[in-house]
Amino acid sequence: MTEPSLQDTKVGDTVILRSGGWNSSAVIVRVNATTATQIIVSGVRYRRKNGRRVGKPFGGSWIDPATDENIKEARALIEESKTRRRINVARNALREFDVTAENINAVESFLASQSP
């Protein structure tokens, strides 16, 4: 069986929606529509040839085929994102109580160690 590719992607297929930057993220999503040259996910158009978002030559989001490896990477990024959110919530809550930076770092380390 061949690996999925964007060229063969059709409506209902799964792709990995990614975004970069300081907090890179990934989401596993279904394709809503396609054309000969584009794949549409949640109303946003992406190029079949490279997965880049139409109208956004630099940065922004892009899609990758849902290979086993890409799905594994996406799930790891999703878990990492959840951990970052929990750490930020805890950090912000502790700041309200004027807790020292040392204690905030200790709690941050503890929360990071509790993630699966």
Secondary structure, 3 states (H helix, E strand, C coil): CCCCCHHHCCCCCEEEEEECCCCCEEEEEECCEECCCEEEECCEEEECCCCEECCCCCCCEEEEECCHHHHHHHHHHHHHHHHHHHHHHHHHHHHHCCCCHHHHHHHHHHHHHCCC
